[in-house]
Amino acid sequence: MDTSNRTVFIAGATSGIGLELARRFAAAGSAVVVGGRRTDLLGQLAAEGFATVPIDVTDQDSVDRARDTVLHGHPGLDTVVTMSGVMIPEDLRDPAHFGAAERTIDTNLLGTIRVIDAFTPHLIGRGTGTIVTVTSGIGFLPFPLMPTYAASKAGVHAYSEALRAQLDGTGIEVSELVPPAVATTPELAQSNPHALELAAYATEVMELLGTDPTPHEILVKGVLMHRWAERDGTYDELVAQRSQALATLPGRR
């Protein structure tokens, strides 16, 4: 896609990867609307020059209001990015984990579907546009400490594949962004020395998004080991390595 002349709505862009991509799209010349739950951060971003809109992807009314606000102010919207997500450790030996599982599915999977459903009629009416879903390397190579997160992202991957097939012929591209671990905070960088530096990750992503046609999957080099672990015969070994993090759960040491 031409990243220099788009009108982009990013749901879940008040921090981390979403915010960095919002800034990159804006720097390239695109108009960007940032959506998120935290009104304090939205206020800061409005002062930075972004159009902003409150959105809670777990609340259908909130999603519908955000859609109406975005399309009223930006009727030429042509790109929707579904960035909202949560990562919650779970101990599957403890039934109390189910609340975290529900929240994760509601945000990561159902939230993605709610946003897509809200904007798809508009994009179909335009006859052109791009939907960017956001999964994770963990959707292809599970991190056992966060089982429902892995399941939710695997679900978004499958949904993206089906969405692409169903929208074939409408002029709408569906691209799946598959991040590896990215150092979105100093704490994450310290706890995971293998996490990619945020700016470098965003640079690679924007380069991949800028190709034509937009790739079905946005795979930076750092996520290839996750994406192709089964094909490469490294899956079992890598899952075993990642299972060592289970020792951080209370009572597991």
N, C-alpha and C positions, 0 to 999 in steps of 0.2 A: 504494500500500500504506500501511497504518498503520504508520509507523516507530516509534511509541511503545510498541508491545506485541508485539515480535517476539523470536524466539530465532534469532540470526544466527551462522553460522560463516563467517569470512572466511579463506580460504587465501591466505597471502602478505600478512599485515597487520602485520608487525613494523616497518614504516617507510612513509614516503611516503603515497600516496593511500589505501592500504588501512588504515593506522593512523589517519589522519584520519577516515575513514569509520567505523571501529570506535568512535572516541571520540564521533562525532556520534550514532551509533545508541545508544550507552550513555547519552549525555546526554539523548536523547529518551525514555529509559525502557525500551529493549530490553535483553535479555540478550545478551552478545556473547562468542563464543569466537574467540580469535585464534590462527591457525595460522601456522607459519613454520619455517624451517630453523635459524635462529640461536638456540641455547638461551640465550645470554647476554641477548639482547633479550627472549626469552620470559620470562626470569626478572624482568627489569625491569617488564614489563607485568603479570606476576602480582602484583608488589608494588604496582602501580597499581590493582589490583582486578579485572583481567580474568581470566577463565578462559582457559587457554592449552593448546595441544597441538602437539607437534613434528610437522612434515609436510614431506616432500620429494616434490613432485608428479612428479618423474621416477622415483620408486621405488614400484612398485605395492604392495609390502608396507607401506611407510610410509604410503601413502594409506589402505590398509585398516585399519591400526592406528589412525590418526587418526580415521577414521569410527567405529570401535568405541568409542573413548574419548569422542568427542563425543556419540554417541547414548546411551552409558551414563549420562553426566552430565547430558545435556539431551535427554531423549526427546521433548520437544515441539518439537524443531528444525523451523523452518518456512522458513528463508531460508539459501541457500548462495551465497556470492560467490566467484568464481574469479579472484582478483587476481594470483596468482603470474605473474611474467614477467621476461625478461631482454632487454636491448637491447645488441647487439654490432655495432660497425662491421665491414664486410667489404670487402676488395678482391677483386672477382670476376675480376680478371686473374691472381690468385695462387691456385692450387688448394688452398693451405693453408687457405683460408677455410672449407673444408668442415666442419672440426671445429666452428667457431662456428655454422655453419648447422644441424648436427645438434643441438647443445645448445639452440639457439633453438627449433627445432621440437619437441624433446622436452619443453621446459619450457612454452612458450607455447600450443602446440596440443595435443599429446598430454597434457600435464599438466592442461589444462582438461578434456579428455575423461575422464581418470582420475578427477578429483574429481567430475564430474557423474555418471559411472557409479556411483561409490561411494554417492552419496546419493539417486539417483533412486528406487530401490525404496522407501526410507523415505518419501519425499515422496508417491509414488503411493499408498502404504498409508494415509497421512493423508488423502488426497483434497484437499489444499490445500497451497499453499506457493509460494515464488518462487525461481527460479534467476537470479542475475545474472552474466552473463559479462562479461568486460572485453576490449575490443578497443582501438582507437586511431584517431585521425584519420589516422594513417599507413597504416592498412589501406585507406583510401579514396583517399588522395593520397600515393603512395609518397615516402619520403625515401631517395633512391638510396644514401646512405651506409650504410644499414641494410636491405639488400634482403630478407634472410630474416625480419627482424622484421616488415616490411610484409607479406610473404607469410603469415607465421603469423597475424597479426591479421586479414587478409582471410579466412583459413581459419576462424578462430573466428567471424567474422561469418556466413559461410555455414553453419557448423555450428549456430550459434544459431538461424538461420532454420529449418533443418530440425528442430532439437530442438523448437522452438515448435509446428511443424506436427504432429510425432509425439506430443506431449503434449497436444494439443488434446482437451478433454473430460475430462481427468484432474483438473482443478482447479489445475494448476500453471502459474503465469505464468513466462515467460522474458523477461527484460529484458536488453538489451545496453548496457553503459556504454561510451561512446566518448569517452575523454579527448583533448584537445589537449595541447600541451606545457604541463606544470604545473611550477612551481618547487618541487620537492620537497626541494631542497638549496640552500644559498647558492651553491654552484658552478654549479648549473644556472641559477639566476636571473641570475648574472653573465654566463654564456656565451650565454644566450638572453633578451634583454630583452623578447621577445614572450610568454614563458611566463606563464601565469596564476598569480596568487598562490594558494597552496594553500588557505588558509582560505576565500577568496572562491569558489574552485572547489567546495569541499565544500559550502558553503552552497547554491549553485545546484543541485548534484546532489541534495542532500537535499530540496530543494523539489520537484524533478521526480519523485523517487522517491515523494514523499508524495501524488502525485495518484492518482486511482482511476478506471479501472484503471491499473495501473503501465504507463507507456509502453513500447512495444516497444524503443525506442532512447532512451537518456538522452543528449540532445544539448544541452550548454550552448551559449550564444551563440558562445563562442570557437572551437567546432569546426565550426560550420556551413559555413565556407568550405572546409573539408576534405571534409566529408560530401557537399556538393552541387557540387563543382568541375566534374565532368563535365556535370551538368545546366546549370550556369551558364556553360559555355564558357570557364572559366578554367584547366582542368586542365593543358594543355600549358605554358602560361606559368608556372604555379606549380611544376610539376615541374622546369622549366628553372631556376627560381630556386633550388630546393632542391638541384639538382645541383651548385651552386657549392661545397657542402660537401665534394665529392669531392677538392677541392684539399688537404684536410687529411690525406689518406692519404699514407703515406710514398712518396716517389718521384714524386708527382703534381704537385709544384709546378714 
